[in-house]
């Protein structure tokens, strides 16, 4: 859409040139616009490399022979 906006904006400027010159100029503008869009996309929206991503938290289980007793704060413990 934005490339079409550029072409329609620049068309009055280049329409008096020869057809070949107008086509080449508008093609260069569209190509440069596409390269700028791809550069912005790759620079701003690329994902982080795997070595910079934090690993998921490891869930470790306790051995089954350890009994966990529930502990309550003294204020909540039954008297």
SULUR-V669887 format. One record per pair of residues at least 6 apart in sequence whose C-alpha atoms are under 8 Angstrom apart, sorted by the first residue. I is the first residue (numbers start at 0). J is the second residue. D is the distance in whole Angstrom. If there is no record, write none. Layout:
i & j & d
I & J & D
I & J & D
//
This chain:
i & j & d
2 & 29 & 6
2 & 32 & 7
2 & 33 & 8
5 & 28 & 8
5 & 29 & 8
6 & 25 & 6
6 & 28 & 8
6 & 29 & 8
9 & 25 & 8
13 & 20 & 8
13 & 21 & 5
13 & 24 & 8
14 & 21 & 6
//
